[in-house]
């Protein structure tokens, strides 16, 4: 049994989060979402993700700051 890669998606647009999650789940990935940078950073600090996809413009921070 192959382990599914875990992806964190951070975006403040609920439609983008849902559509991205549905598409990535369909492709076989495990997807966790966050609607703020703060929530995304907490998740990233507590769980190992193979990939983080983030919006550049979030209400509480920028995507560039999250990646740093």
Residue frames as a rotation matrix with the C-alpha (Angstrom) as fourth column:
UNK 1
0.581 0.814 0.000 0.00
0.814 -0.581 0.000 0.00
0.000 0.000 -1.000 0.00
UNK 2
-0.392 -0.705 0.591 1.43
0.696 -0.647 -0.311 3.38
0.601 0.289 0.745 -1.02
UNK 3
-0.214 0.248 -0.945 1.27
0.772 -0.549 -0.319 6.29
-0.598 -0.798 -0.075 1.38
UNK 4
0.508 0.464 0.726 -0.58
0.807 -0.551 -0.212 9.25
0.302 0.694 -0.654 -0.09
UNK 5
-0.648 -0.729 0.219 1.39
0.640 -0.678 -0.362 12.49
0.412 -0.095 0.906 -0.24
UNK 6
0.198 0.685 -0.701 0.02
0.935 -0.347 -0.074 15.11
-0.294 -0.641 -0.709 2.13
UNK 7
-0.540 -0.291 0.790 -0.59
0.624 -0.768 0.144 18.63
0.565 0.570 0.596 0.77
UNK 8
-0.212 0.436 -0.875 -1.54
0.720 -0.536 -0.441 21.77
-0.661 -0.723 -0.200 2.68
UNK 9
-0.330 0.213 0.920 -3.58
0.746 -0.539 0.392 24.34
0.579 0.815 0.019 0.75
UNK 10
-0.365 0.151 -0.919 -3.89
0.693 -0.615 -0.376 27.85
-0.622 -0.774 0.119 2.21
UNK 11
-0.789 0.203 0.580 -6.35
0.356 -0.618 0.701 30.30
0.500 0.760 0.415 0.65
UNK 12
-0.852 0.484 -0.199 -8.95
-0.062 -0.471 -0.880 32.72
-0.520 -0.737 0.431 1.97
UNK 13
-0.340 0.746 -0.572 -11.40
-0.934 -0.196 0.300 31.93
0.112 0.636 0.763 -0.85
UNK 14
-0.124 0.341 0.932 -13.62
-0.535 0.768 -0.352 28.99
-0.836 -0.542 0.088 0.19
UNK 15
0.866 0.478 -0.148 -14.38
-0.361 0.390 -0.847 28.08
-0.347 0.787 0.510 -3.44
UNK 16
0.300 -0.849 -0.434 -10.67
-0.770 0.053 -0.635 27.85
0.562 0.525 -0.639 -4.29
UNK 17
-0.483 -0.465 0.742 -10.04
-0.842 0.478 -0.249 25.68
-0.239 -0.745 -0.623 -1.24
UNK 18
0.238 0.690 0.684 -12.89
-0.402 0.711 -0.577 23.31
-0.884 -0.138 0.446 -2.07
UNK 19
0.911 0.121 -0.393 -12.09
-0.411 0.212 -0.887 23.01
-0.024 0.970 0.243 -5.77
UNK 20
0.018 -0.985 -0.174 -8.37
-0.863 0.073 -0.500 22.50
0.505 0.159 -0.848 -5.14
UNK 21
-0.417 -0.120 0.901 -9.09
-0.745 0.613 -0.263 19.91
-0.520 -0.781 -0.345 -2.45
UNK 22
0.596 0.725 0.346 -11.52
-0.348 0.621 -0.702 18.01
-0.723 0.298 0.623 -4.69
UNK 23
0.786 -0.328 -0.524 -9.06
-0.526 0.091 -0.846 17.95
0.325 0.940 -0.101 -7.61
UNK 24
-0.252 -0.960 0.120 -6.09
-0.876 0.173 -0.450 16.89
0.412 -0.219 -0.885 -5.51
UNK 25
-0.162 0.300 0.940 -8.12
-0.647 0.687 -0.331 14.22
-0.745 -0.662 0.083 -3.68
UNK 26
0.842 0.529 -0.102 -9.22
-0.389 0.467 -0.794 12.87
-0.372 0.708 0.600 -7.04
UNK 27
0.480 -0.761 -0.437 -5.56
-0.580 0.099 -0.809 12.59
0.658 0.642 -0.394 -8.05
UNK 28
0.514 -0.181 -0.838 -4.86
0.405 0.913 0.051 10.56
0.756 -0.366 0.543 -4.91
UNK 29
-0.579 -0.756 0.304 -3.41
0.115 -0.445 -0.888 13.15
0.807 -0.480 0.344 -2.54
UNK 30
0.089 0.523 -0.848 -4.35
0.992 0.034 0.125 13.71
0.094 -0.852 -0.515 1.07
UNK 31
-0.375 -0.156 0.914 -5.31
0.362 -0.932 -0.010 17.38
0.853 0.327 0.406 1.37
UNK 32
-0.058 0.297 -0.953 -5.60
0.958 -0.252 -0.137 19.62
-0.281 -0.921 -0.270 4.42
UNK 33
-0.003 0.122 0.993 -6.90
0.613 -0.784 0.098 23.18
0.790 0.609 -0.073 4.02
UNK 34
-0.293 -0.053 -0.955 -6.58
0.837 -0.497 -0.229 26.42
-0.462 -0.866 0.190 5.95
UNK 35
0.460 0.587 0.666 -8.41
0.834 -0.543 -0.097 29.69
0.305 0.600 -0.739 5.29
UNK 36
0.955 -0.269 0.124 -5.87
-0.292 -0.924 0.247 31.97
0.048 -0.273 -0.961 7.00
UNK 37
0.220 -0.961 -0.170 -2.11
-0.362 0.082 -0.928 32.16
0.906 0.266 -0.330 7.13
UNK 38
-0.239 -0.270 0.933 -2.15
-0.966 -0.035 -0.258 31.71
0.102 -0.962 -0.252 10.91
UNK 39
0.623 0.540 0.566 -4.09
-0.586 0.802 -0.119 28.45
-0.518 -0.257 0.816 10.64
UNK 40
0.882 -0.326 -0.341 -1.82
-0.139 0.511 -0.848 27.26
0.451 0.795 0.405 7.87
UNK 41
-0.059 -0.963 0.263 1.32
-0.634 -0.168 -0.755 27.98
0.771 -0.211 -0.601 9.88
UNK 42
-0.022 0.126 0.992 -0.06
-0.941 0.332 -0.063 26.09
-0.337 -0.935 0.111 12.90
UNK 43
0.907 0.383 0.174 -0.87
-0.291 0.871 -0.396 23.09
-0.303 0.309 0.901 10.71
UNK 44
0.645 -0.719 -0.258 2.56
-0.194 0.173 -0.966 23.19
0.739 0.673 -0.028 9.06
UNK 45
-0.169 -0.725 0.667 4.26
-0.883 -0.190 -0.430 23.31
0.439 -0.662 -0.608 12.46
UNK 46
-0.041 0.265 0.963 2.40
-0.827 0.532 -0.181 20.22
-0.560 -0.804 0.198 13.68
UNK 47
0.660 0.340 0.670 2.20
0.062 0.864 -0.500 17.95
-0.748 0.371 0.549 10.64
UNK 48
-0.500 -0.866 -0.010 4.67
0.012 -0.019 1.000 16.94
-0.866 0.500 0.020 7.94
UNK 49
0.712 0.689 -0.138 3.50
-0.091 -0.105 -0.990 18.07
-0.696 0.718 -0.012 4.49
UNK 50
-0.021 -0.696 0.717 5.21
0.823 0.396 0.408 17.13
-0.568 0.599 0.565 1.25
UNK 51
-0.630 -0.102 0.770 3.87
0.634 -0.640 0.434 20.29
0.448 0.761 0.468 -0.42
UNK 52
-0.201 0.592 -0.781 2.29
0.603 -0.553 -0.575 23.59
-0.772 -0.586 -0.246 0.63
UNK 53
-0.447 0.201 0.872 0.22
0.752 -0.442 0.488 25.60
0.483 0.874 0.047 -1.86
UNK 54
-0.200 0.348 -0.916 -0.60
0.764 -0.530 -0.369 29.10
-0.614 -0.773 -0.160 -0.68
UNK 55
0.688 0.464 0.558 -2.31
0.677 -0.688 -0.262 32.20
0.262 0.558 -0.788 -1.94
UNK 56
-0.402 -0.878 0.259 0.06
0.715 -0.477 -0.511 35.18
0.573 -0.020 0.819 -2.08
UNK 57
-0.690 0.232 0.685 -2.51
-0.376 -0.924 -0.065 37.62
0.619 -0.302 0.725 -0.68
UNK 58
-0.226 0.583 -0.780 -4.11
0.765 0.602 0.228 36.49
0.603 -0.545 -0.582 2.57
UNK 59
0.612 0.575 0.543 -5.99
0.175 -0.768 0.616 38.72
0.771 -0.282 -0.570 5.01
UNK 60
0.986 -0.163 0.016 -3.55
-0.042 -0.160 0.986 38.15
-0.158 -0.973 -0.165 7.87
UNK 61
0.096 -0.995 0.027 -0.19
-0.133 0.013 0.991 37.60
-0.986 -0.099 -0.131 6.11
UNK 62
0.326 -0.028 -0.945 1.37
-0.939 -0.126 -0.320 36.99
-0.110 0.992 -0.067 2.72
UNK 63
0.997 0.054 -0.052 2.08
-0.065 0.969 -0.240 33.66
0.037 0.243 0.969 1.09
UNK 64
0.300 -0.954 0.016 5.75
-0.112 -0.052 -0.992 34.66
0.947 0.296 -0.122 0.85
UNK 65
-0.159 -0.323 0.933 5.93
-0.933 -0.261 -0.249 35.01
0.324 -0.910 -0.260 4.65
UNK 66
0.730 0.483 0.484 4.35
-0.613 0.776 0.151 31.58
-0.303 -0.407 0.862 5.08
UNK 67
0.878 -0.409 -0.250 6.92
0.129 0.703 -0.700 29.93
0.461 0.582 0.670 2.85
UNK 68
0.021 -0.896 0.443 9.79
-0.565 -0.377 -0.734 31.57
0.825 -0.235 -0.514 4.73
